[in-house]
Amino acid sequence: MTWRVKTVRHVLRSLIYVAMRLCYRLHVHGRHHLPNKGAALVVCNHVSFMDALVLGGASPRPLRFVMDQPIFESRWLKWWFQLVGAIPIESERHSPGALRRALDDVSEALRQGEIVMVFPEGRLTPDGEIHTFRRGLETILARDNVPVVPAGLAGLWGSWTSHYGGKALKKWPSRFRAPVSLHFGPAVMAQEAEEMALRRYLEARVRALKAAGDNEIAHR
């Protein structure tokens, strides 16, 4: 990645953070758990279409996030996704070889010392709860043994960009500057967590971090 691309992404990260602070009463905890340099994988629960922006703005370093190919190909937003370095992923059923290409792109980013963010549930929550993490997480870490930083996001369930009260983006916004909490937890090394069943362990950590956010919002 060239220095120009790095500079642009750092500037965009700062602008996104300002925008998210304007849209939400955002509180971020545990930024220090993200490494100052070197590769890492961030895993977080998936609540709304704003999640990646909240996480990307809150991170002290630009994040490369993995997203669905159909959304990446959006007529109006593809230029933006390319600019911020999003990594599109498609199911093998719909496009043979697409999953391997996406995993190759994730590996390349990690081997270049970047931070990659994934939503292991693989879809927006339909009910506000965290659902089972999918096996793709283990596939990524089998290729690249990097620190995994769990994150829990609370407060976006109920927004028009979530599936609360109907399909996301198909209803009118009903609130502004809602309280949102984002907690980053201590990094986990994949090889250290293998004996504890990696996916289940990380899912439990994300659940605990989200619960901390829910509790914080309830007492604001």
FENQUIHU-V421930 format. One record per run of one state. SS is the DSSP state (2 for helix, 1 for strand, 0 for the rest). FROM is the first residue (numbers start at 0). TO is the last residue. If there is no record, write none. Layout:
ss | from | to
SS | FROM | TO
SS | FROM | TO
This chain:
ss | from | to
0 | 0 | 1
2 | 2 | 22
0 | 23 | 23
1 | 24 | 28
0 | 29 | 29
2 | 30 | 32
0 | 33 | 38
1 | 39 | 43
0 | 44 | 46
1 | 47 | 47
0 | 48 | 49
2 | 50 | 57
0 | 58 | 61
1 | 62 | 67
2 | 68 | 71
0 | 72 | 76
2 | 77 | 82
0 | 83 | 85
1 | 86 | 88
0 | 89 | 96
2 | 97 | 110
0 | 111 | 113
1 | 114 | 117
0 | 118 | 134
2 | 135 | 142
0 | 143 | 145
1 | 146 | 153
0 | 154 | 160
1 | 161 | 161
0 | 162 | 177
1 | 178 | 188
2 | 189 | 195
0 | 196 | 196
2 | 197 | 217
0 | 218 | 219
